[in-house]
Amino acid sequence: MPAPPPAGRPDRPARIPARRTKGYLRALSQLVSQGAQKAIWNKQERITEELLESLAIGRSRTI
């Protein structure tokens, strides 16, 4: 049986970034970097699903 996720972490943290980036590492890196910056600027200091959905990747909204 797998260990439970650490407290405060979702069971499936990679589904949203994987869906948004279609597995491309450069796009994933950009998404996480932009998400972290926006979370800090907005004083949330947490990367949420809503925050990730609000970000553009590359030249378009989605890949």
Secondary structure, DSSP 8 states (H G I E B T S, - for coil): ------TT--S-TTHHHHHHHTT-HHHHHHHHHHHHHHHHHTT--S--HHHHHT--BTTBS--
